[in-house]
Amino acid sequence: MATTEFANERDASRYTMRRDGVIVSALDYNDDGRTVAFTRAFTNSPFRGNGYAGELTAFAVDDAEKAGRTVIPMCWYVADWFDEHPEREHLIAR
């Protein structure tokens, strides 16, 4: 069974999702201390179509909420994710 790990790699300003140690998806961000702007979601081509970017986005949004941040969904994927999760829209920076 594959192991899945999520991480906030602050030094690289990105969240990552790894399966068996291999990065399958990444979410870049900029954090100004009040808001987190998610700028680019990416899943490596061999892993696309498995919902990994959605899992990683959920992890990142949860992490931002725990840190007391609001989110600026600059990436189209993250904006679509919020459209599909209206219960989380209170986290969007207005």
N, C-alpha and C positions, 0 to 999 in steps of 0.2 A: 504494500500500500504506500502510495506517495505521501511524503510529508509536505505540508504547506506552511510557510512562514511569511508573516507580514512584518514590515519594518518601516520606521520613519528614519530615513538616512539624512539627518539634519545637515551634515557637512556637504551633502550633494543637493540639498533642497528637493528631495524626492521621497515618495513612498514606493516601496517595492513589494512585490509578491513573488516568492520563490517556491518552486516545487522541486524537491530533492536537490536543493542548493542552486538551481538554475533560475535566473530571473525570467519570469514569464510575462510580467506586466509591471509598468512603472507609471507613476503620476507625479509630474513636476509641479512645484509650487513656489510661491513667494509669500513669506510671512512677515508682516510688519508689526507684530505684537498685538494687534487688535483684530485683523482680518487675515485670512489665508486665501490667496488667489491661486486656484488650481488652473495651471496654464496649459498642460498637455498630458493627456492619457495615451498610453501606448501599450499594445500587447505584441510581443514578438510573433512573427507570422506562423511558425509551426503550432502556436498555442491559441490562435484566434478562433472565435466561435464557441468557446467553452464558458463564457461568462466571467472570465477572470478580471477584466477591467471593472466590471460591476462590483465584484467582491472587494477589489482593492479600493474603489471609490467609497464603498460603504465603510471600510476600515478607516480611511482617511477622514471622512466626514465625522465619524465617531470620535476620532482622535482630536479633531479641531474642536468639537463640542466639549470634550473633557477638558481641553485647555482654555475654554471660555472664549473661543474665537468664533467669528462669523465667517462665512465662505463667500468668495467671489468666484462664480463658475465661468471663468474665461474660456475654457475649453468646451467645444460643442458637446463632447461626450458627457462631461460633468453636468452641463446644462440639461441635457436630455435625461440624465439620471435623476436630477431633481424633479423634472416633469413627471417621471414615473414613480417618484416617492414624495407626493405632496405633503405627507405627514412630517417631512424634514424641512419644508420650505421656510420655517421660522429661523433656520440657520443661515439663510441667504442675506448677505449684507445689502441694505437698502440705501 
